[in-house]
């Protein structure tokens, strides 16, 4: 940024002003000037000096040529004066044109000057419209994405093991980060409420009945019966005295004790015999009774309104207990710890499966044109939806940003970036003008005498 007057004093010699913007920041302009900007401004100043020097040089040549011509130096002075005069005209015209872009030449209120400061908002609007029409139209985006072939390129990239490893690592990091950010209490509340609401909304009796009916039909319940009977037999063998004592203790007080012992012993042996036969005989009548009971119960769960209502009441009572809600909520902690541990372990089943899935997807994408077409279609559709739905918001980012810039600082910022090239216009104008003037003078002398 160029400075004039007192503002050109070295920074180290100027006292800081209270409330001033930090060093490097432009108040109201939204720009931060760095070393590269300062180097650009120095380049612009050098080119300005060179262009102005050429203007002064041709002006001096013009004066000397006119003086030499009046002194009778010869006809050549006319050619030199004509070239120098046209060079001055070209230099002044291009100086005016270049200067008018950024400010009013010599401060004069000439119309259509200081174009960038006065037309900044219109330029921003035009730039936003240009970007919207030529870069953010649905057809342009779709055509560009289709020419890129993202599906095929993505497949080839994912098919490389090192790239699959990289994606797996990034996904694991993102997963751990997400689980770290989430508050356990919030997730537990959401999970508990979701499970409870879903359980209340869904009647479970018909589903349980259908499942039980299928288990009984396939004989899947027999293993459970075998386990219960076997455990009951072992318990009776081990706790025979307890059974006989319990039977004897329940006898009337007026019966003799030896009779109570005989009855207890008899009951224990009959019970043990029954359980043993039931354990050893797959076709025992009691087993058939259990089968019939389970089949009837499965049918009642599916079709009997009273049984279904009882199950629903039982479900509501169980879900309403605080212990059950705590169990549902605490399940998140276990799931979270399991996922985090799997994400951190490079050899965990989770990461290995994700890596294998990525490699498989990459190979399929690289080799299957149909899948490539699907992926390209999804991406094109998503991109087109974004640019068509949010086109005005995207272009308004350009127009609003330009509108928020300070006009003077914007002009100086643009001049720092393109001003050096614009000074070449002044130099070229001087040279081209001089050559054109020389040619015109030569032609006029040749045909006009």
Order of alpha helices (4+ residues) and beta strands (2+ residues): alpha-alpha-alpha-alpha-alpha-alpha-alpha-alpha-alpha-alpha-alpha-alpha-alpha-alpha-alpha-alpha-alpha-alpha-alpha
